[in-house]
């Protein structure tokens, strides 16, 4: 997998997690943790994810 493909996969993972989060009605600690991990991955790739947040 190329670096660009890894970057795209990280973006899609984050977007999908945020989509799930927007439908959550209660607290989900695992989802919140996965979102934190996805943010770290995006930061490591130098991707600004602020415009992707709900």
N, CA, C and O atoms as a GROMACS GRO file, in nm:
protein
  216
    1UNK      N    1   0.085  -0.117   0.000
    1UNK     CA    2   0.000   0.000   0.000
    1UNK      C    3   0.090   0.124   0.000
    1UNK      O    4   0.182   0.134   0.081
    2UNK      N    5   0.063   0.214  -0.090
    2UNK     CA    6   0.143   0.336  -0.098
    2UNK      C    7   0.106   0.432   0.014
    2UNK      O    8   0.005   0.415   0.083
    3UNK      N    9   0.189   0.532   0.032
    3UNK     CA   10   0.164   0.633   0.134
    3UNK      C   11   0.031   0.705   0.107
    3UNK      O   12  -0.046   0.731   0.199
    4UNK      N   13   0.006   0.736  -0.018
    4UNK     CA   14  -0.119   0.805  -0.054
    4UNK      C   15  -0.240   0.717  -0.023
    4UNK      O   16  -0.343   0.766   0.025
    5UNK      N   17  -0.229   0.588  -0.050
    5UNK     CA   18  -0.339   0.496  -0.017
    5UNK      C   19  -0.360   0.487   0.134
    5UNK      O   20  -0.473   0.476   0.180
    6UNK      N   21  -0.253   0.490   0.209
    6UNK     CA   22  -0.263   0.488   0.355
    6UNK      C   23  -0.331   0.615   0.405
    6UNK      O   24  -0.413   0.610   0.497
    7UNK      N   25  -0.296   0.726   0.346
    7UNK     CA   26  -0.359   0.854   0.384
    7UNK      C   27  -0.509   0.852   0.355
    7UNK      O   28  -0.590   0.894   0.438
    8UNK      N   29  -0.545   0.802   0.238
    8UNK     CA   30  -0.687   0.794   0.200
    8UNK      C   31  -0.763   0.700   0.294
    8UNK      O   32  -0.876   0.730   0.333
    9UNK      N   33  -0.702   0.589   0.330
    9UNK     CA   34  -0.765   0.493   0.422
    9UNK      C   35  -0.786   0.556   0.560
    9UNK      O   36  -0.889   0.534   0.623
   10UNK      N   37  -0.689   0.634   0.606
   10UNK     CA   38  -0.701   0.701   0.735
   10UNK      C   39  -0.815   0.803   0.733
   10UNK      O   40  -0.891   0.815   0.829
   11UNK      N   41  -0.826   0.877   0.624
   11UNK     CA   42  -0.934   0.975   0.610
   11UNK      C   43  -1.069   0.905   0.610
   11UNK      O   44  -1.162   0.948   0.680
   12UNK      N   45  -1.082   0.799   0.533
   12UNK     CA   46  -1.209   0.727   0.527
   12UNK      C   47  -1.246   0.665   0.661
   12UNK      O   48  -1.363   0.664   0.699
   13UNK      N   49  -1.148   0.614   0.732
   13UNK     CA   50  -1.174   0.559   0.865
   13UNK      C   51  -1.229   0.667   0.957
   13UNK      O   52  -1.328   0.645   1.026
   14UNK      N   53  -1.164   0.782   0.958
   14UNK     CA   54  -1.209   0.893   1.044
   14UNK      C   55  -1.349   0.938   1.006
   14UNK      O   56  -1.434   0.957   1.094
   15UNK      N   57  -1.375   0.955   0.879
   15UNK     CA   58  -1.507   1.000   0.833
   15UNK      C   59  -1.614   0.898   0.873
   15UNK      O   60  -1.722   0.937   0.918
   16UNK      N   61  -1.585   0.771   0.858
   16UNK     CA   62  -1.682   0.668   0.896
   16UNK      C   63  -1.709   0.668   1.046
   16UNK      O   64  -1.823   0.653   1.089
   17UNK      N   65  -1.605   0.685   1.126
   17UNK     CA   66  -1.623   0.693   1.270
   17UNK      C   67  -1.707   0.814   1.309
   17UNK      O   68  -1.792   0.806   1.397
   18UNK      N   69  -1.682   0.927   1.244
   18UNK     CA   70  -1.760   1.047   1.274
   18UNK      C   71  -1.906   1.030   1.232
   18UNK      O   72  -1.996   1.083   1.297
   19UNK      N   73  -1.929   0.958   1.124
   19UNK     CA   74  -2.065   0.930   1.079
   19UNK      C   75  -2.139   0.847   1.185
   19UNK      O   76  -2.255   0.873   1.216
   20UNK      N   77  -2.070   0.747   1.239
   20UNK     CA   78  -2.129   0.665   1.346
   20UNK      C   79  -2.154   0.751   1.469
   20UNK      O   80  -2.260   0.740   1.531
   21UNK      N   81  -2.059   0.836   1.504
   21UNK     CA   82  -2.071   0.922   1.622
   21UNK      C   83  -2.193   1.014   1.610
   21UNK      O   84  -2.260   1.039   1.709
   22UNK      N   85  -2.221   1.062   1.491
   22UNK     CA   86  -2.333   1.155   1.474
   22UNK      C   87  -2.467   1.085   1.498
   22UNK      O   88  -2.566   1.152   1.528
   23UNK      N   89  -2.471   0.954   1.486
   23UNK     CA   90  -2.594   0.878   1.508
   23UNK      C   91  -2.606   0.825   1.651
   23UNK      O   92  -2.712   0.777   1.691
   24UNK      N   93  -2.498   0.834   1.727
   24UNK     CA   94  -2.497   0.784   1.865
   24UNK      C   95  -2.587   0.870   1.953
   24UNK      O   96  -2.583   0.993   1.946
   25UNK      N   97  -2.666   0.805   2.035
   25UNK     CA   98  -2.751   0.879   2.128
   25UNK      C   99  -2.697   0.872   2.271
   25UNK      O  100  -2.738   0.950   2.356
   26UNK      N  101  -2.608   0.779   2.297
   26UNK     CA  102  -2.552   0.764   2.431
   26UNK      C  103  -2.401   0.775   2.428
   26UNK      O  104  -2.341   0.811   2.327
   27UNK      N  105  -2.340   0.742   2.542
   27UNK     CA  106  -2.195   0.745   2.552
   27UNK      C  107  -2.139   0.613   2.500
   27UNK      O  108  -2.190   0.506   2.531
   28UNK      N  109  -2.033   0.623   2.421
   28UNK     CA  110  -1.968   0.505   2.368
   28UNK      C  111  -1.817   0.526   2.380
   28UNK      O  112  -1.755   0.589   2.294
   29UNK      N  113  -1.761   0.474   2.488
   29UNK     CA  114  -1.619   0.497   2.517
   29UNK      C  115  -1.528   0.439   2.409
   29UNK      O  116  -1.427   0.499   2.374
   30UNK      N  117  -1.565   0.323   2.358
   30UNK     CA  118  -1.482   0.260   2.254
   30UNK      C  119  -1.481   0.345   2.126
   30UNK      O  120  -1.377   0.364   2.064
   31UNK      N  121  -1.597   0.396   2.088
   31UNK     CA  122  -1.604   0.483   1.970
   31UNK      C  123  -1.521   0.608   1.990
   31UNK      O  124  -1.448   0.650   1.901
   32UNK      N  125  -1.533   0.668   2.108
   32UNK     CA  126  -1.455   0.788   2.138
   32UNK      C  127  -1.305   0.759   2.131
   32UNK      O  128  -1.228   0.842   2.081
   33UNK      N  129  -1.263   0.643   2.181
   33UNK     CA  130  -1.122   0.605   2.175
   33UNK      C  131  -1.077   0.585   2.031
   33UNK      O  132  -0.968   0.630   1.993
   34UNK      N  133  -1.157   0.519   1.950
   34UNK     CA  134  -1.122   0.496   1.811
   34UNK      C  135  -1.110   0.627   1.734
   34UNK      O  136  -1.025   0.639   1.645
   35UNK      N  137  -1.194   0.724   1.766
   35UNK     CA  138  -1.186   0.856   1.703
   35UNK      C  139  -1.054   0.924   1.742
   35UNK      O  140  -0.989   0.985   1.658
   36UNK      N  141  -1.015   0.913   1.870
   36UNK     CA  142  -0.888   0.971   1.913
   36UNK      C  143  -0.771   0.909   1.836
   36UNK      O  144  -0.681   0.979   1.791
   37UNK      N  145  -0.774   0.778   1.822
   37UNK     CA  146  -0.667   0.707   1.748
   37UNK      C  147  -0.664   0.754   1.603
   37UNK      O  148  -0.557   0.778   1.547
   38UNK      N  149  -0.781   0.766   1.542
   38UNK     CA  150  -0.789   0.810   1.402
   38UNK      C  151  -0.734   0.952   1.387
   38UNK      O  152  -0.667   0.982   1.288
   39UNK      N  153  -0.760   1.038   1.484
   39UNK     CA  154  -0.708   1.175   1.480
   39UNK      C  155  -0.555   1.176   1.486
   39UNK      O  156  -0.490   1.252   1.414
   40UNK      N  157  -0.500   1.090   1.571
   40UNK     CA  158  -0.353   1.081   1.581
   40UNK      C  159  -0.295   1.034   1.448
   40UNK      O  160  -0.193   1.085   1.403
   41UNK      N  161  -0.359   0.936   1.386
   41UNK     CA  162  -0.311   0.887   1.257
   41UNK      C  163  -0.313   0.999   1.154
   41UNK      O  164  -0.217   1.016   1.078
   42UNK      N  165  -0.421   1.075   1.150
   42UNK     CA  166  -0.431   1.185   1.054
   42UNK      C  167  -0.324   1.290   1.081
   42UNK      O  168  -0.261   1.342   0.988
   43UNK      N  169  -0.303   1.321   1.208
   43UNK     CA  170  -0.200   1.419   1.243
   43UNK      C  171  -0.062   1.371   1.200
   43UNK      O  172   0.019   1.449   1.151
   44UNK      N  173  -0.036   1.241   1.218
   44UNK     CA  174   0.094   1.186   1.177
   44UNK      C  175   0.115   1.196   1.027
   44UNK      O  176   0.228   1.207   0.980
   45UNK      N  177   0.007   1.192   0.951
   45UNK     CA  178   0.015   1.208   0.806
   45UNK      C  179   0.015   1.354   0.764
   45UNK      O  180   0.028   1.385   0.646
   46UNK      N  181   0.001   1.446   0.862
   46UNK     CA  182  -0.001   1.588   0.831
   46UNK      C  183  -0.131   1.634   0.769
   46UNK      O  184  -0.133   1.732   0.694
   47UNK      N  185  -0.241   1.563   0.798
   47UNK     CA  186  -0.372   1.595   0.740
   47UNK      C  187  -0.452   1.679   0.838
   47UNK      O  188  -0.469   1.641   0.954
   48UNK      N  189  -0.502   1.791   0.792
   48UNK     CA  190  -0.589   1.876   0.872
   48UNK      C  191  -0.730   1.820   0.865
   48UNK      O  192  -0.795   1.826   0.761
   49UNK      N  193  -0.778   1.766   0.976
   49UNK     CA  194  -0.909   1.702   0.978
   49UNK      C  195  -1.016   1.793   1.037
   49UNK      O  196  -1.130   1.750   1.054
   50UNK      N  197  -0.982   1.917   1.068
   50UNK     CA  198  -1.079   2.006   1.133
   50UNK      C  199  -1.204   2.031   1.049
   50UNK      O  200  -1.312   2.051   1.104
   51UNK      N  201  -1.191   2.030   0.919
   51UNK     CA  202  -1.307   2.050   0.833
   51UNK      C  203  -1.392   1.924   0.818
   51UNK      O  204  -1.503   1.930   0.764
   52UNK      N  205  -1.342   1.810   0.864
   52UNK     CA  206  -1.415   1.685   0.855
   52UNK      C  207  -1.501   1.660   0.978
   52UNK      O  208  -1.584   1.569   0.977
   53UNK      N  209  -1.483   1.740   1.084
   53UNK     CA  210  -1.560   1.720   1.207
   53UNK      C  211  -1.701   1.773   1.193
   53UNK      O  212  -1.728   1.871   1.123
   54UNK      N  213  -1.791   1.705   1.262
   54UNK     CA  214  -1.932   1.748   1.262
   54UNK      C  215  -1.952   1.861   1.357
   54UNK      O  216  -2.064   1.911   1.370
   0.00000   0.00000   0.00000
